Every structure is written in structure tokens, then in C-alpha cells.
Amino acid sequence: MIQPTYAAASAAADRIHRHFTANPIAMEGLIGTLPDADTLAAIIDAAFWTSLRREEIYTPRISFAYVGPEQVVHPISFATPLSLDPKDLTKLAAAVERSGIHLCVWPSADGLQVWGIARQIPPLCIVLEIVVPGLLVVKRSPAADGGKFLNIAVLQGDEIKIIDQQADPGLEAPALLALLLRPESQLTSDSAVNLLLQLAVSIRAHGRGGILLVVAAGSEAWKESMLHPITYAVTPPFTGLADLMRKDLTGRATRRWEDAMARAVDGIAGLTAVDGATVITADYDLLAFGTKVVRRRGSPVVSQVIVTEPIEGGSAVTAEPSQLGGTRHLAAAQFVQDQPDSIALVASQDGRFTVFGWSPSEEKVHAHRIDVLLL
């Protein structure tokens, strides 16, 4: 095995490997498919140097899957496997840059090699993705079709962030927030768990920034925190997303349902690109979009929030809302302080993503930075 020249590769590989072997939840299903630390370091090293190259004007975006030929259904197998030489990988990048396509890496007598291309990889497979130059994410594939890949670690330059699989938002957190922030919940096939996560990913993907407010079903209290008249109020509430969620598990287990759900998620997420906030209920009924958040009459101005990130070694800090971002973050923090039974999802144009919820024990708004879960 060639010694990595990317300084953080070996350190990251050791930490990721320890993370798996020390965590029974993380190890579940990975026996026999978890690369050793040296192998993982070699893949990270190749991906990092590949990410810094160019093919004409394009930067490589590649997803590497650690998987053997016998584990993949209908792969494109190369007659002559490729090495992990960044020059060769950069030339191949254009063929595999679209979502859901992976270069398959596996050991051979000649060392690690890229033996083919796959669209379908096994559940709980280790994947390394180039996001942008110098930014890599180690993931594992979902346990069920249609789920989001579970992020394990994020590497950027010499910074290594390992996702805390035991991250606990607190027993007091709203149920939807707890499900969103507990990474191992993404390994389940329960679509109710994954839906808020899918909305977050889609909101972040449109790149315009936005706010999604999730309020209690049947409550009108949220209107006290809005500037009236509400230009884009929805009457009656739009129930397209909720109707899909009401399907029984048999009805969900079809490609047609998955496609309809993806379109519905993107439709709701797209509304957040309109200036103002989009409002849905905890049952996923759409109530309004493009709304202007204001401080509820008689409520104090939010002055401090607790900030955490679900990474190993992370600690809570107290900050002013303005330190997290601009007017979106301030509006979301104020709304949650005024409407403590709600949560607010805020995407910045630069890709940062924060979820706000109320902490009764601290009597403060809690801001959860979840960028590392959505890359």
C-alpha cells in the first residue's frame, strides 16, 4: 500500500475506523465490508488529490464505493481495472459525476483497484464522495431503497469532523427534531423518519437559502408571529405531501410512490426559495409560503441561542443569533422563541444549515448546525 501524501488521510482513516469498531450501532451490517484503516487512508488520499485536479474547466465529482464485484447487481465491469491514480480518475470523472453512480473500489493482488461502475450498491456500503475541491464525505449507503446516505465523517483540508452517532438532542426536543438530529435513525426504512431530512436536503440543494417552519397541527398560534396580510396563505391547506405519508407501508413500497414523494418534497422545498418563510404542520400540510416573520406582540427580542453540532468532541456554546447568519437566522430564532412548540429549518446560500428548536430546561432557543449531515 502506497503511503498517503495527504496529511489528514491516515489520521482521518484511523478515527473513522475506531468510530466503527467502537460503536455497535455503526458496525451493524458492516462485518466483512469495512475497509481497514490503511485501505481507507489510500482511498481518501486518492480522492483528495483527484478533487484538486481539473479536466478542461471541470472539477471532478466522484463517489467511490468500497464493494467487490460479487456484491453488485448489473455493474459495468472494466476488462482492465484502473489504479487509484488521480490522473486516471480525473479523466473518468465526467462519466460518473451524476448522482447515484459510483466507482467501485476493491483490493486485488495488485493492490486497490477501480474494477467498474455501479448504480446499485449493497445496503450499508462504505462510500467516499468528492463534494467540491478539498471537501470529502465518508458515508454508508441506506438500509432501504430511496433513503439518504448516512454521513460518517467530513474532511476539509486538515479539518476532520466525525459524526456523533449517539448525538442526543435531548428528551425535551420535539419528536421530529429528535429524529432529524439522530443520525442512526436514517438507517431505518421508516419514511416518516426520513421525510424531514429529505426536505432539508432539497432546501439546501436549490442554493437560494430559505426557511421552513414546522408548526403544531391544528394550531393557529403561528399566525401571531406573521406580518399580515399573509400574501401566500394556502386555503385550504395543501395536503399532497401529507396524503403520500398516509399511505400504508404496502402502498409506499413502489417506485411510483417514491417518485411521487420525491416530486412532492422538491415542490415544498422549492417554495422556500421565495423570500420569506414556508409554513407546514407537523403532519406535512402546507399552510403558507413567502411569509414575513415578526416578533409576537409582548414577546422579548431573542438575544442568545445555544449552538451545537452533532460531531464527536463538539460542545455547546452560547451565541447571539446574528453570529449564526443574517436575517433568516434571526427570524427563525425569534419565531421558535415565540412559538416553542415549533421548529425552524434554515438554509444559507453558502450551504450552511441550522435547525432551531426550543429548550425548556435552558429556557433558550437551541440552534443545531447540521451541515455535516446533509453533504
Secondary structure in CASP SS format (residue, H / E / C, confidence):
PFRMAT SS
TARGET T0000
AUTHOR 0000-0000-0000
METHOD secondary structure of the structure
MODEL  1
M C 1.00
I C 1.00
Q C 1.00
P C 1.00
T C 1.00
Y C 1.00
A H 1.00
A H 1.00
A H 1.00
S H 1.00
A H 1.00
A H 1.00
A H 1.00
D H 1.00
R H 1.00
I H 1.00
H H 1.00
R H 1.00
H H 1.00
F H 1.00
T H 1.00
A C 1.00
N C 1.00
P H 1.00
I H 1.00
A H 1.00
M H 1.00
E C 1.00
G C 1.00
L C 1.00
I C 1.00
G C 1.00
T C 1.00
L C 1.00
P C 1.00
D C 1.00
A H 1.00
D H 1.00
T H 1.00
L H 1.00
A H 1.00
A H 1.00
I H 1.00
I H 1.00
D H 1.00
A H 1.00
A H 1.00
F H 1.00
W H 1.00
T H 1.00
S H 1.00
L C 1.00
R C 1.00
R C 1.00
E E 1.00
E C 1.00
I C 1.00
Y E 1.00
T C 1.00
P C 1.00
R C 1.00
I C 1.00
S E 1.00
F E 1.00
A E 1.00
Y E 1.00
V C 1.00
G C 1.00
P H 1.00
E H 1.00
Q H 1.00
V C 1.00
V C 1.00
H C 1.00
P C 1.00
I E 1.00
S E 1.00
F E 1.00
A E 1.00
T E 1.00
P E 1.00
L E 1.00
S C 1.00
L C 1.00
D C 1.00
P H 1.00
K H 1.00
D H 1.00
L H 1.00
T H 1.00
K H 1.00
L H 1.00
A H 1.00
A H 1.00
A H 1.00
V C 1.00
E C 1.00
R C 1.00
S C 1.00
G C 1.00
I C 1.00
H E 1.00
L E 1.00
C E 1.00
V E 1.00
W E 1.00
P E 1.00
S E 1.00
A C 1.00
D C 1.00
G E 1.00
L E 1.00
Q E 1.00
V E 1.00
W E 1.00
G E 1.00
I E 1.00
A E 1.00
R C 1.00
Q C 1.00
I C 1.00
P C 1.00
P C 1.00
L C 1.00
C C 1.00
I E 1.00
V E 1.00
L E 1.00
E E 1.00
I E 1.00
V E 1.00
V E 1.00
P C 1.00
G C 1.00
L E 1.00
L E 1.00
V E 1.00
V E 1.00
K E 1.00
R E 1.00
S C 1.00
P C 1.00
A C 1.00
A C 1.00
D C 1.00
G C 1.00
G C 1.00
K C 1.00
F C 1.00
L E 1.00
N E 1.00
I E 1.00
A E 1.00
V E 1.00
L E 1.00
Q E 1.00
G C 1.00
D C 1.00
E E 1.00
I E 1.00
K E 1.00
I E 1.00
I E 1.00
D C 1.00
Q C 1.00
Q C 1.00
A C 1.00
D C 1.00
P C 1.00
G C 1.00
L C 1.00
E C 1.00
A C 1.00
P C 1.00
A H 1.00
L H 1.00
L H 1.00
A H 1.00
L H 1.00
L H 1.00
L H 1.00
R C 1.00
P H 1.00
E H 1.00
S H 1.00
Q H 1.00
L H 1.00
T C 1.00
S C 1.00
D C 1.00
S H 1.00
A H 1.00
V H 1.00
N H 1.00
L H 1.00
L H 1.00
L H 1.00
Q H 1.00
L H 1.00
A H 1.00
V H 1.00
S H 1.00
I H 1.00
R H 1.00
A H 1.00
H C 1.00
G C 1.00
R C 1.00
G C 1.00
G E 1.00
I E 1.00
L E 1.00
L E 1.00
V E 1.00
V E 1.00
A C 1.00
A C 1.00
G C 1.00
S C 1.00
E C 1.00
A H 1.00
W H 1.00
K H 1.00
E H 1.00
S H 1.00
M E 1.00
L C 1.00
H C 1.00
P C 1.00
I C 1.00
T C 1.00
Y E 1.00
A E 1.00
V E 1.00
T E 1.00
P E 1.00
P E 1.00
F E 1.00
T C 1.00
G H 1.00
L H 1.00
A H 1.00
D H 1.00
L H 1.00
M H 1.00
R C 1.00
K C 1.00
D C 1.00
L H 1.00
T H 1.00
G H 1.00
R H 1.00
A C 1.00
T C 1.00
R H 1.00
R H 1.00
W H 1.00
E H 1.00
D H 1.00
A H 1.00
M H 1.00
A H 1.00
R H 1.00
A H 1.00
V H 1.00
D H 1.00
G H 1.00
I H 1.00
A H 1.00
G H 1.00
L H 1.00
T C 1.00
A C 1.00
V C 1.00
D C 1.00
G C 1.00
A E 1.00
T E 1.00
V E 1.00
I E 1.00
T E 1.00
A C 1.00
D C 1.00
Y C 1.00
D C 1.00
L E 1.00
L E 1.00
A E 1.00
F E 1.00
G E 1.00
T E 1.00
K C 1.00
V E 1.00
V C 1.00
R C 1.00
R C 1.00
R C 1.00
G C 1.00
S C 1.00
P C 1.00
V C 1.00
V C 1.00
S C 1.00
Q C 1.00
V E 1.00
I E 1.00
V E 1.00
T E 1.00
E C 1.00
P C 1.00
I E 1.00
E C 1.00
G C 1.00
G C 1.00
S C 1.00
A C 1.00
V E 1.00
T E 1.00
A E 1.00
E C 1.00
P H 1.00
S H 1.00
Q H 1.00
L C 1.00
G C 1.00
G C 1.00
T H 1.00
R H 1.00
H H 1.00
L H 1.00
A H 1.00
A H 1.00
A H 1.00
Q H 1.00
F H 1.00
V H 1.00
Q H 1.00
D H 1.00
Q C 1.00
P C 1.00
D C 1.00
S C 1.00
I E 1.00
A E 1.00
L E 1.00
V E 1.00
A E 1.00
S C 1.00
Q C 1.00
D C 1.00
G C 1.00
R C 1.00
F E 1.00
T E 1.00
V E 1.00
F E 1.00
G E 1.00
W E 1.00
S E 1.00
P C 1.00
S C 1.00
E C 1.00
E C 1.00
K E 1.00
V E 1.00
H E 1.00
A E 1.00
H E 1.00
R E 1.00
I C 1.00
D H 1.00
V H 1.00
L H 1.00
L H 1.00
L C 1.00
END
